[in-house]
Each structure stands twice: as C-alpha cells, then as structure tokens.
Amino acid sequence: MRLIIEQEINGVGLIGVPALLSLMTRRDISDLRLYTLSLRFLRKHLVSSPLLKTISTDIYSHSLCTIEFVPARESYEWLCDALTVYKPRQYEFARLNLQGTFLSKRKIARLVQKGVVKDWDDPRLYTIIALRRRGIPPGALLAFVSELGVTNIPSTTEIKKFESVIRGYLEDSAPRLMMVLNPIRVVIEHVPEDYRVPVLVPLHPKIPAMGVVATSFSRVLYIDADDFREVDSPDYFRLAPGKTVGLFKAPFPIECVSFTKDPTSGRVNEIRARLVDDPKVKKAKAYIQWVNASDVVTIDEVRSFHPLFKSDPPPSDFESDVNPNSLEVFKGAFIERAFYDLAKKAIVDARKESEERLKKAKAEAADSSPHAVVKGSEAASEDEPVATAEQLVGMENVRFQGMRLAYFALDRESRLGCLDEGEGVKPGGKEGDRVVLNRIVSLKEDAGKSA
C-alpha cells in the first residue's frame, strides 16, 4: 500500500483527486507518513484549484446521508481539518424501507433489464417516477414522509400505512365520478324510449366548492356486476331478482324484474327492471353508482396493481419470486361523460400552478442572489437543465375517485384530443382517443360493501 501511494503521489498524472481522497480515507492506511505524503500532494496541487475553492465556501452547510456512512465521518472530518477547508455538518438517517418491496437501484435495474417490469416508472415499483406515473400527488408523498419523521433506527414501514396517508390526502382533494368497472346493461321497462330526467351529481359530497356535473337518468343505463346477484339473500342490500336498490342521485329506485345471461360465458349481460315511483315504498337500503348508456365514455384499460413479490421481504433471488398476478387489467369499463370536463380542467389547473411555481422560484432565486443566474430557469451553461412549466404537467394530474371503487389517475399512455384544444372549447371524445387508468389506491374497506 505504501508503494502504491508513493507511486501515485510521485506520478501526479496517474491519479485523480477523487481517487487519492478515497485512498486517504481507507481504514487500512494507518501510517502517518502516508497521510503526510498525501497531504503534501493535495496542498501542492489544490491550493489554487476550483475544487478547493468550492468546498471551502459555505455553500454546502450540511451533509445529509444514510447511516451506512457513519463510519466514514471520522476520516472525512479529519481530511477537511487537515486541508483547512470548510467542514459541513453531517447528519445521518435511516433509509426509508417499505414492506414487501425494495428501493435499491441495483436490484430495480435487474428487474428492468430482465423485463420483469416495463421500465423504471412501472407503477408496481416505488421509485419517484413510478409513484408519479401511478398518480400519487407530490403533496401526499410529503405528508407521508412528514408523518413518519426522521430517525436513525432502521425500520420497515407497512404498505398499508403508506396507502392510508395517500388515501387521506386524496379524500380531501380528488373529485368523484360515477364509473362501472364490469358493466351490466339495465333496461327500465314501461317507460318511453325517450325517457330522460336531468340529474346533477356533486363532484365531492363534502366540498361544495368543487361544483356539480350534469348527467341524465334514462331508459337504458349500466351498473357494476358486483352490485347484482342472481340469487338474493336477507343480508344482501343491492340489486337482485325481486329486490329494490337506489341509484345515486337518481329520482327513483329500480327493482329487478328479470335478467338474461350470455350462453357462451354464462355471465349476466342484461337486467330488466322497473321504476319504483310509489311514494309509499320505503327508502332504499343501499345506493349504487350507475352510468347513463347514451353518455358513457369507454375506458380502454383500467390497471390495478398488487404486490410485485410473493414473499415479504423479497428473497435474495427475487427474480424467481415475482408475483405473476401483480398487474390486473380490466377492459371495457365505463365512466360518465363529465370525465372529459374534469380531465381538461385538471390539466389547465396543473399548468397554471406550475407556471406560478416557476415564477415564484425565479423571484426567490433573484432576491437571494441578484447578480447570479437563476439556476434551472435559464441555462447558465450547456450542461445545466432548464426548468419549464411543462415538466410538472402530465396525464397523472388527472385524478379522481371512481365512486365506490378506488382512486384513479390517467396513465401517460393515454391520449385525449380535448386536452389540445383551447380553454373555451367544450371538451369531448375525439377520434384516436385512448383512455388508460391507473389505480392509485383502493378505498377504505367498507363492512357493508360485501353485503
């Protein structure tokens, strides 16, 4: 080791400064002469170096790192003292570990390279770009980290804790839309073909400021397959033969008269019902979501994500432990037409917010250093990135709760022509549209939902 360092120091061109610093901080170098030789080299060649000037300033006041760097602190501080350069205060904290997965870049790279996941932003991962694509808002991540706090004790956080915080954040910020994941056609008998009653549905039951959306209650509509049973039971309160159920915000409940099944699949494909408009009939015990047939928007794919690995924690040979059912895809779901209005408004609002944030960041940077180039907002050099408002705007900004189902966000593979139109144009479906939804998080378990 002595010979190696002396050769490196005598042959200045054979070694870079980072390599020498690495050698000096190794624990197996205990000879004071080796340190002296190294310091002599550094003082000689770094006195006028921009590197020394940089680390000598107070730009870097604190060093934040994970606890595996604790053993290196002593050597690091010794080196700073020996070189008489500024010594930032170092803080160590434990890594954020989540149950049933990992955040190791090396392990994730293996998953990507072997095609186990589609890319680094695959929503089944927990990278920042994957969480963004899944639709988790930045504010929800901040709320999660703030609630956990900072500790230097290694621990693993349960996924249900993570999802609970995300759910709580979306509860107060995401509008509601009526959506059916597995639609069944319902035809109401003994009403005219052109029967239509206007219905106003609130976007959030507890936040009137979000407004309402208009739909119609007509002769033909769709309900979710999970809200119908072929055989009734006393503890079941949704639709079944001879049973009545309420439709959310609709003027009347409906009663199932009969149903037909597909001869090939054996699934129920149509329900015949009648309006229960008798004021003497008791109020329905349950209300379900529905979508008017003439106004439906077809969802090409709804993607629901489950744990990527079968074991918790994933074993060392995690490639062989991948859950084959980690991605569940539903096709042919329906959502109400107000989806287009909500999507366009969400993108417009996100763009305005992004522009305001960029403008504020420029102003704050200019106030702190009036003569300096605002980093990120203007290219100080060819290598520096340029911040733009569009960087914070994406399909994931379109978030909503599918009523009684889950929270969803548009995936980046979606295409909505109405988003390219001006603000004054009424949004609607366009040729070539593709709607792909990612489930952000499920709703709270409802004890009555299984009934």
C-alpha positions in Angstrom: 0.0 0.0 0.0 2.9 2.4 0.8 4.4 1.8 -2.6 1.2 2.3 -4.4 0.5 5.7 -2.7 4.1 6.9 -3.2 3.9 6.0 -6.9 0.6 7.7 -7.2 1.9 10.9 -5.5 5.2 11.0 -7.4 3.4 10.4 -10.7 0.9 13.2 -10.4 -0.7 12.3 -13.8 -1.5 8.8 -12.8 -4.2 9.6 -10.3 -7.2 11.9 -9.9 -8.0 13.8 -6.8 -11.1 11.7 -6.0 -9.1 8.5 -6.2 -6.5 10.0 -3.8 -9.1 11.1 -1.4 -10.6 7.7 -1.4 -7.2 6.1 -0.6 -6.7 8.5 2.2 -10.0 7.7 3.9 -9.5 3.9 3.8 -9.3 2.4 7.2 -6.3 0.2 6.4 -4.0 3.2 5.9 -2.6 3.9 9.4 0.9 5.0 8.6 1.3 8.7 9.4 3.9 9.1 6.6 1.4 8.1 4.0 -1.0 10.7 5.2 1.7 13.3 5.2 2.7 12.4 1.6 -0.9 12.6 0.5 -1.5 15.9 2.2 1.7 17.3 0.6 0.4 16.4 -2.8 -3.1 17.8 -2.1 -1.8 21.1 -0.7 0.6 21.5 -3.6 -1.9 20.8 -6.4 -5.1 22.0 -4.9 -4.2 25.4 -3.4 -5.4 27.2 -6.5 -7.8 24.6 -7.6 -11.5 25.5 -8.2 -12.4 22.3 -6.3 -10.8 23.5 -3.1 -12.4 26.9 -3.5 -15.8 25.3 -3.9 -15.6 23.0 -0.9 -14.0 25.9 1.1 -17.1 28.1 0.8 -20.2 27.7 2.9 -22.5 26.7 0.0 -22.6 23.2 1.4 -23.6 23.9 5.1 -24.9 20.4 5.8 -24.3 16.9 4.6 -27.3 14.5 4.8 -26.7 10.8 4.2 -27.9 7.4 5.3 -26.4 5.6 8.4 -24.0 3.4 6.4 -21.8 6.4 6.0 -21.4 6.9 9.8 -18.0 5.1 9.8 -16.6 7.4 7.2 -17.4 10.6 9.1 -14.2 10.5 11.2 -12.0 10.2 8.2 -14.0 12.8 6.3 -13.8 15.4 9.1 -10.1 14.6 9.6 -9.4 15.3 5.9 -11.3 18.6 5.9 -9.4 19.7 9.0 -6.1 18.7 7.5 -6.8 20.6 4.3 -8.1 23.5 6.3 -11.3 23.6 4.2 -14.9 24.2 5.3 -16.4 21.2 7.1 -20.1 20.8 6.6 -22.2 19.4 9.5 -23.0 15.8 8.7 -26.4 14.2 9.7 -27.1 10.5 9.1 -30.6 9.0 9.0 -32.1 5.5 8.4 -33.2 4.5 4.9 -37.0 4.6 4.1 -37.9 0.9 3.7 -41.3 -0.2 2.5 -42.9 -3.6 3.3 -42.8 -6.2 0.5 -40.5 -4.3 -1.9 -37.1 -2.6 -2.1 -35.7 0.7 -3.3 -32.3 -0.5 -4.3 -31.3 1.0 -7.7 -29.1 -2.1 -8.4 -32.0 -4.5 -7.8 -34.5 -2.4 -9.7 -32.1 -2.2 -12.6 -32.1 -6.0 -12.8 -35.9 -6.1 -12.9 -35.9 -3.6 -15.8 -33.1 -5.3 -17.7 -34.7 -8.7 -17.5 -38.1 -7.3 -18.5 -39.8 -8.2 -15.2 -41.2 -4.7 -15.1 -41.6 -2.4 -18.1 -39.4 0.5 -17.0 -38.2 2.5 -14.0 -41.6 4.2 -14.0 -43.6 0.9 -13.8 -46.3 1.7 -11.2 -45.6 -1.5 -9.4 -42.3 0.0 -8.3 -41.7 2.6 -5.7 -39.3 4.9 -7.5 -40.3 8.6 -7.6 -41.1 8.4 -11.3 -43.2 5.2 -10.8 -45.2 6.9 -8.0 -45.7 9.9 -10.2 -47.0 7.8 -13.1 -49.3 5.9 -10.7 -50.9 9.2 -9.9 -49.7 9.8 -6.3 -49.6 13.6 -5.8 -46.3 15.2 -4.5 -48.2 16.6 -1.5 -49.3 13.1 -0.5 -45.6 11.9 -0.5 -44.6 14.9 1.6 -47.4 14.2 4.0 -46.3 10.6 4.3 -42.6 11.5 5.0 -43.7 14.2 7.5 -45.9 11.8 9.4 -43.1 9.2 9.6 -40.5 11.7 10.7 -36.7 11.2 10.6 -34.9 8.5 12.6 -31.5 6.8 12.7 -33.1 3.5 13.6 -33.5 1.0 10.7 -37.1 0.0 10.3 -39.7 -1.1 7.6 -42.9 0.8 7.1 -46.1 -1.2 6.3 -47.6 -0.6 2.8 -51.0 -0.1 4.4 -49.6 2.9 6.3 -48.3 4.4 3.1 -51.6 3.8 1.4 -53.6 5.2 4.3 -51.7 8.5 4.1 -52.2 8.7 0.3 -55.9 7.8 0.7 -56.4 10.5 3.3 -54.8 13.1 1.1 -56.9 12.2 -1.9 -60.1 12.1 0.2 -60.0 15.9 0.5 -58.6 16.7 -2.9 -59.9 14.3 -5.6 -63.4 14.8 -7.2 -65.8 11.9 -7.6 -67.1 10.4 -10.8 -69.6 7.6 -11.4 -67.8 4.6 -13.0 -68.6 0.9 -13.5 -65.7 -1.5 -13.8 -67.6 -4.5 -15.1 -70.7 -3.0 -16.7 -74.1 -4.8 -17.0 -76.8 -3.2 -19.2 -80.0 -2.3 -17.4 -83.2 -1.7 -19.3 -86.1 0.0 -17.5 -89.4 -1.3 -18.7 -92.8 0.6 -19.1 -91.2 3.9 -19.8 -91.0 5.7 -23.1 -87.9 5.2 -25.4 -87.0 8.9 -25.0 -87.4 8.9 -21.2 -84.8 11.2 -19.7 -84.6 13.1 -16.4 -81.7 15.6 -15.8 -79.6 14.8 -12.8 -77.0 16.9 -11.0 -74.2 14.9 -9.2 -71.8 16.7 -6.8 -68.1 16.2 -7.5 -67.5 15.9 -3.8 -70.2 15.4 -1.2 -68.2 17.4 1.5 -66.7 20.1 -0.6 -69.5 22.0 -2.5 -66.9 24.4 -4.0 -65.8 21.6 -6.4 -69.2 22.0 -8.1 -71.6 19.6 -9.8 -71.7 17.7 -13.1 -74.8 17.1 -15.2 -76.0 13.7 -16.4 -79.3 12.1 -17.4 -81.3 9.3 -16.0 -82.8 7.5 -19.0 -84.3 4.2 -20.0 -81.0 2.4 -20.5 -78.1 2.6 -18.1 -75.2 0.5 -16.8 -74.4 -0.7 -13.3 -71.4 -2.7 -12.0 -71.6 -6.5 -12.0 -70.5 -6.5 -8.3 -73.8 -4.8 -7.5 -76.0 -7.6 -8.8 -76.7 -11.2 -7.6 -78.6 -13.8 -9.4 -79.8 -15.3 -6.0 -80.9 -13.0 -3.2 -80.2 -13.3 0.5 -81.5 -11.5 3.5 -78.2 -9.8 4.3 -77.7 -8.5 0.7 -79.0 -5.0 0.1 -78.1 -4.4 -3.6 -79.9 -5.5 -6.8 -81.3 -9.0 -7.1 -84.4 -10.6 -8.6 -87.4 -9.0 -6.9 -85.3 -6.6 -4.9 -85.1 -2.8 -5.0 -81.9 -0.7 -4.9 -81.3 3.1 -5.1 -79.3 4.7 -7.8 -77.1 7.5 -6.6 -78.9 10.9 -7.1 -81.4 9.3 -9.5 -85.0 10.3 -9.0 -86.3 6.8 -8.3 -85.0 3.4 -7.2 -85.3 0.4 -9.5 -86.5 -3.2 -9.0 -85.1 -6.2 -10.8 -87.8 -8.0 -12.9 -85.6 -10.5 -14.8 -82.2 -11.0 -16.3 -80.6 -12.8 -19.2 -77.2 -14.5 -19.5 -74.6 -14.9 -22.3 -74.9 -18.5 -23.4 -71.2 -18.7 -24.1 -69.7 -17.1 -20.9 -72.6 -17.7 -18.6 -72.4 -14.2 -17.3 -75.4 -11.9 -16.8 -75.4 -9.5 -19.8 -78.8 -7.6 -19.3 -81.2 -6.8 -16.5 -84.8 -5.9 -16.9 -86.1 -3.5 -14.2 -89.0 -1.2 -13.4 -89.1 2.2 -11.7 -90.3 2.2 -8.1 -92.0 5.6 -8.1 -94.6 4.8 -5.5 -94.2 7.3 -2.6 -95.4 4.7 -0.1 -92.4 2.4 -0.8 -89.8 2.6 1.9 -86.5 4.3 1.1 -83.9 2.0 -0.4 -81.4 0.5 2.0 -78.4 0.8 -0.4 -77.4 3.1 -3.2 -75.1 2.2 -6.1 -73.3 4.1 -8.9 -74.6 3.9 -12.5 -73.8 5.4 -15.9 -76.3 6.6 -18.5 -75.9 4.5 -21.6 -76.1 7.3 -24.1 -73.3 9.3 -22.4 -70.8 6.7 -21.5 -67.0 7.1 -22.1 -65.3 3.7 -22.7 -62.1 3.1 -20.8 -59.7 1.1 -22.8 -57.8 -0.2 -19.8 -58.0 0.0 -16.0 -54.8 -1.2 -14.4 -54.8 -2.4 -10.8 -51.5 -3.1 -9.1 -50.8 -5.7 -6.5 -47.6 -6.7 -4.6 -44.7 -7.4 -7.1 -43.3 -10.2 -5.0 -44.9 -13.2 -3.4 -42.7 -13.1 -0.3 -42.2 -10.4 2.3 -39.4 -9.4 2.3 -38.4 -10.4 -1.2 -35.6 -13.1 -1.1 -32.1 -12.7 -2.5 -33.2 -14.4 -5.7 -36.1 -12.0 -6.0 -36.5 -12.6 -9.8 -37.9 -16.0 -9.1 -40.3 -14.7 -6.5 -42.2 -12.3 -8.8 -46.0 -12.4 -8.4 -47.5 -13.3 -11.8 -50.7 -11.5 -10.8 -49.1 -8.2 -9.8 -50.8 -6.4 -12.7 -54.6 -6.8 -13.2 -56.1 -5.2 -16.3 -59.8 -4.5 -16.8 -61.1 -3.7 -20.3 -64.3 -2.1 -21.4 -65.2 -0.2 -18.2 -67.5 2.8 -18.5 -67.3 6.3 -16.9 -69.7 9.3 -17.1 -69.1 11.9 -19.8 -68.1 14.5 -17.2 -64.7 12.8 -17.3 -63.7 15.0 -20.3 -64.5 18.2 -18.4 -62.7 17.0 -15.4 -59.6 16.0 -17.4 -59.3 19.2 -19.2 -59.8 21.3 -16.1 -57.2 19.3 -14.2 -54.5 19.8 -16.9 -55.3 23.6 -17.2 -55.1 24.0 -13.4 -51.9 22.0 -13.3 -50.3 24.1 -16.0 -51.3 27.4 -14.2 -50.0 26.1 -10.9 -46.7 25.0 -12.5 -46.2 28.4 -14.1 -46.8 30.2 -10.8 -44.3 27.9 -9.0 -41.7 28.5 -11.6 -42.3 32.3 -11.5 -42.0 32.2 -7.7 -38.8 30.1 -7.8 -37.2 32.6 -10.2 -38.2 35.6 -8.0 -36.8 33.9 -4.8 -33.6 33.0 -6.5 -33.2 36.5 -7.9 -33.8 38.0 -4.4 -31.3 35.8 -2.7 -28.6 36.5 -5.4 -29.5 39.5 -7.6 -26.4 39.2 -9.8 -26.5 35.4 -10.2 -28.1 33.4 -13.0 -31.2 31.7 -11.7 -30.3 28.1 -11.8 -32.7 25.9 -13.7 -34.8 28.7 -15.1 -32.1 29.8 -17.6 -29.2 27.8 -19.0 -26.2 29.1 -17.1 -24.1 26.6 -19.1 -24.8 24.0 -21.8 -24.7 21.2 -19.2 -27.4 22.7 -16.9 -31.0 21.7 -17.3 -33.6 24.3 -17.9 -36.8 24.3 -15.8 -40.0 24.7 -17.6 -43.7 24.8 -16.5 -44.5 21.7 -18.7 -42.2 19.5 -16.6 -44.8 19.4 -13.8 -47.7 18.8 -16.1 -48.6 15.3 -17.2 -51.5 12.8 -17.6 -51.1 11.9 -13.9 -52.5 15.3 -13.0 -56.0 13.9 -13.9 -57.0 12.2 -10.7 -60.4 11.3 -9.4 -62.3 8.8 -7.3 -64.3 6.2 -9.2 -67.3 6.2 -6.8 -67.3 3.2 -4.5 -64.3 1.7 -6.4 -60.9 3.4 -5.9 -58.8 6.4 -6.7 -57.6 6.6 -10.3 -55.2 8.7 -12.5 -54.7 8.8 -16.2 -51.6 6.9 -17.4 -49.0 8.5 -19.7 -50.0 6.1 -22.5 -53.4 7.8 -22.7 -54.4 10.1 -25.5 -57.2 12.7 -25.2 -57.7 15.1 -28.1 -59.7 17.5 -26.0 -56.5 18.4 -24.0 -55.0 20.0 -27.1 -58.0 22.3 -27.6 -58.4 25.9 -26.3 -59.9 26.6 -22.9 -63.1 27.9 -24.5 -63.8 24.7 -26.4 -66.3 22.2 -24.9 -64.3 19.0 -24.2 -65.5 15.7 -25.6 -64.3 12.5 -27.2 -62.1 12.6 -30.3 -61.1 10.0 -32.9 -57.9 8.3 -31.8 -58.6 8.8 -28.1 -57.2 6.2 -25.7 -58.1 6.2 -22.0 -55.9 4.2 -19.7 -56.4 4.5 -15.9 -54.0 3.5 -13.1 -55.4 2.7 -9.8 -53.7 4.9 -7.3 -55.0 3.3 -4.1 -58.1 1.5 -3.0 -60.9 3.0 -0.9 -61.2 2.2 2.8 -62.7 -1.3 3.4 -66.4 -0.9 3.9 -68.0 -3.6 6.1 -71.3 -3.2 4.3 -69.9 -3.4 0.8 -69.6 -7.2 0.9 -73.2 -7.5 1.7 
